[in-house]
Amino acid sequence: MSQIVKPSTLPGFLELLPKDQILFNKMKDKIRDTYESFGFIPLDTPLIEKSEVLLAKGGGETEKQIYRFTKGDTDMSLRFDLTVPLARYVAEHFSDLAFPFRRYHIGKVYRGEKSQKGRFREFYQCDIDIIGNGKLSIVYDAEILSVIYSTFKNLGFESFTIRINNRKILNGFFKSQNIGNVPEVLRSIDKLEKIGESNVAKELKEQGIDDDTIHKILEFIKIKGNNDEIIDSLKALSIENDLFKQGLDELTKVINYIRNFNVPG
């Protein structure tokens, strides 16, 4: 006698009842319509890519999380994001594309990580990117923020915060403090809300960082306020590092540009 199989989905994979699926589809339509209103064109790529493509930047955590399998002599994997397939697509079709290449992609991605509340193994990403043939104007960064703002407004959200940064500010700050093992320092900083300031300071001390530098790091990461206040606070640090200054200049320009796009902030 065959065993009765209990019908159930795999952990981390979501399916909706019809009324919820209808609402979900309407949300996707609003996102798609917003992207297209800004001149972005649709793109779709295969769910499955060659593993060597997805892992081109190195394995590490990515290799642990991808769904990978072999068919015949082909080593393949389910895409874990939409960015790597985009890079492959642009490289493969470079001569056929017009630049700047403005694309949007709404599609499923897969990650074999532990499923928990708010974290799934199969989920949608709604990407927009502007790819240049050479250096792009920083105005495009502000435009992306304008698209994000319009998307949330069109979805019916009234109160929300869009967080932006510039990695050059972070890297320039750490270089100015002669901090070598930045990834380890960042791992400790990421625990601030979980373990508190004193325990973060203790971890940084164990990494060989002196008390004065620890104080500067904690003051740096605690900078808060509106956009203008944050920029003023960063300038007040008087960091003598070219990378930091470049990042601060770029962030200032983006904030000024987004106001021209009628994005509050």
C-alpha positions in Angstrom: 0.0 0.0 0.0 1.4 3.4 -0.9 2.0 5.9 1.9 -0.3 8.9 2.1 1.7 12.1 1.4 0.7 15.1 3.5 0.3 18.1 1.1 2.6 20.9 2.2 5.1 23.4 0.8 8.8 23.3 1.6 10.0 25.6 4.4 10.8 29.1 3.2 8.6 28.8 0.1 5.4 30.9 -0.1 2.2 30.5 -1.9 -0.9 32.7 -1.6 -4.7 32.1 -1.7 -6.5 33.6 -4.7 -7.6 36.9 -3.0 -4.1 37.5 -1.7 -2.5 36.6 -5.1 -4.7 39.2 -6.8 -3.6 41.9 -4.4 0.1 40.8 -4.8 -0.2 41.0 -8.6 -1.7 44.5 -8.3 1.3 45.5 -6.3 3.7 44.2 -8.9 1.7 46.0 -11.6 2.0 49.3 -9.7 5.8 48.8 -9.3 6.1 47.9 -13.0 4.1 50.9 -14.1 6.2 53.2 -11.9 9.5 51.9 -13.3 8.2 52.3 -16.9 7.0 55.8 -16.2 10.7 56.7 -15.6 11.8 55.2 -18.8 13.1 51.8 -17.6 12.6 48.8 -19.9 11.8 45.3 -18.8 14.4 42.5 -18.7 14.1 38.8 -17.8 16.8 36.3 -17.5 16.7 32.5 -16.9 16.1 31.3 -13.4 19.1 29.0 -13.9 22.6 30.2 -14.7 25.9 28.4 -15.0 27.4 28.1 -11.5 30.7 29.6 -12.7 28.8 32.8 -13.6 27.0 33.1 -10.3 30.2 32.3 -8.4 32.6 34.4 -10.5 33.4 36.8 -7.7 34.3 34.0 -5.4 32.4 31.4 -3.3 32.2 32.0 0.4 28.7 32.6 1.8 27.2 32.7 -1.7 28.4 29.2 -2.5 26.8 27.9 0.8 23.4 29.5 0.0 22.9 28.7 -3.7 20.8 25.8 -5.0 23.3 24.0 -7.1 23.0 20.9 -9.2 24.4 19.1 -12.2 22.7 17.8 -15.3 25.0 15.8 -17.5 28.3 17.8 -17.7 26.6 21.1 -16.9 27.1 22.7 -13.4 24.2 25.0 -12.8 22.5 27.0 -10.0 19.3 28.9 -9.3 20.0 32.6 -9.3 20.3 34.1 -5.9 19.9 37.7 -7.0 19.2 39.7 -10.2 22.4 41.6 -10.2 24.8 38.9 -11.3 22.5 37.8 -14.1 22.4 41.5 -15.2 26.2 41.7 -15.3 26.3 38.5 -17.4 23.5 39.8 -19.7 25.3 43.2 -20.3 28.6 41.5 -21.0 27.0 39.0 -23.4 24.9 41.5 -25.3 27.1 44.6 -24.9 27.2 45.5 -28.6 23.4 45.3 -29.0 22.5 47.6 -26.1 22.1 51.3 -26.0 23.7 53.1 -23.1 22.9 54.3 -20.5 21.0 51.0 -20.3 18.0 51.5 -18.0 16.4 48.2 -17.1 14.0 46.9 -14.5 13.6 43.3 -13.5 10.9 41.8 -11.3 11.6 38.2 -10.7 12.1 35.3 -8.2 15.4 34.5 -6.6 16.5 31.6 -4.5 18.7 31.3 -1.4 19.2 28.2 0.6 19.5 29.8 4.0 17.6 29.1 7.2 14.0 30.1 6.8 12.5 32.3 9.5 10.1 35.2 10.0 10.5 37.7 7.2 13.2 35.6 5.5 12.3 33.2 2.6 14.2 30.8 0.4 12.1 31.9 -2.6 11.2 35.5 -2.9 10.8 38.4 -5.4 13.3 41.2 -6.1 12.2 44.3 -7.9 15.4 45.8 -9.3 16.2 48.9 -11.3 19.6 49.7 -12.6 21.2 52.3 -14.9 24.3 50.8 -16.6 26.7 53.2 -18.3 29.4 52.7 -20.9 32.0 54.5 -18.8 31.5 56.8 -15.9 27.9 57.9 -15.1 26.8 61.2 -13.6 25.9 61.1 -10.0 22.5 62.6 -11.0 21.5 59.0 -11.8 21.9 58.1 -8.2 19.4 60.8 -7.3 17.1 59.6 -10.0 17.1 56.1 -8.6 16.0 57.5 -5.2 13.2 59.4 -7.0 12.0 56.1 -8.5 12.1 54.4 -5.1 10.2 57.3 -3.5 7.5 57.3 -6.3 7.2 53.5 -6.0 6.3 53.6 -2.3 4.0 56.5 -2.8 2.2 54.7 -5.6 1.8 51.7 -3.4 0.0 53.8 -0.9 2.7 54.3 1.8 2.6 57.8 3.4 5.3 57.5 6.0 8.6 55.8 5.1 12.3 56.4 5.2 14.8 55.8 2.4 18.3 55.3 3.8 21.3 56.3 1.6 25.0 56.2 2.1 28.3 56.5 0.3 30.8 53.7 1.0 33.7 56.1 0.3 32.8 57.9 3.5 33.1 54.7 5.6 36.3 53.4 4.0 37.9 56.9 4.1 37.1 57.2 7.8 38.6 53.9 8.6 41.7 54.7 6.5 42.1 58.0 8.4 42.2 56.0 11.6 44.7 53.5 10.3 42.3 50.6 10.9 43.4 47.5 9.0 40.9 44.7 9.6 37.8 46.7 8.6 35.5 43.6 8.0 36.1 42.5 11.6 35.5 46.0 12.9 32.2 46.2 10.9 31.0 42.9 12.3 31.4 44.3 15.8 29.7 47.6 14.9 26.8 45.7 13.4 26.1 44.3 16.9 25.6 47.7 18.5 21.8 47.5 18.9 22.1 43.8 20.1 25.0 44.0 22.6 25.2 47.7 23.4 28.0 50.3 23.1 30.2 49.1 26.0 30.4 45.5 24.6 31.1 46.8 21.1 33.9 48.9 22.6 35.2 45.8 24.4 35.3 43.8 21.2 37.1 46.6 19.4 39.6 46.8 22.3 40.2 43.0 21.9 41.0 43.7 18.2 43.9 45.9 19.3 42.2 49.3 18.7 43.2 52.0 21.2 40.7 53.8 23.4 40.9 57.2 21.5 40.2 55.5 18.1 37.3 53.5 19.7 35.8 56.7 20.9 36.1 58.2 17.4 34.5 55.1 15.8 31.5 55.2 18.2 31.0 58.9 17.7 31.1 58.4 13.9 28.5 55.7 13.9 26.2 57.6 16.2 25.8 60.5 13.9 22.1 61.1 13.4 19.7 63.9 12.2 18.1 65.1 9.0 20.2 65.2 5.8 21.7 68.6 6.4 22.5 67.9 10.0 24.3 64.6 9.1 26.3 66.4 6.4 27.3 69.1 8.8 28.3 66.5 11.5 30.4 64.6 9.0 32.2 67.9 7.9 32.8 68.8 11.5 34.8 65.6 12.0 37.5 67.3 9.9 38.7 64.0 8.4 41.9 64.5 6.3 41.4 61.7 3.9 40.8 62.2 0.1 38.4 59.2 -0.1 36.3 60.5 2.8 36.1 63.9 1.3 35.2 62.6 -2.1 32.4 60.4 -0.6 31.1 63.4 1.4 31.1 65.6 -1.7 29.2 63.0 -3.7 26.6 62.4 -0.9 26.1 66.1 -0.6 25.4 66.4 -4.3 23.0 63.5 -4.3 21.0 65.1 -1.4 20.8 68.4 -3.4 19.8 66.6 -6.6 17.0 64.6 -5.0 15.3 67.9 -4.0 15.2 68.8 -7.6 13.3 65.5 -8.2 10.8 66.7 -5.5 11.9 64.0 -3.0 11.5 65.4 0.5 14.6 65.2 2.8 
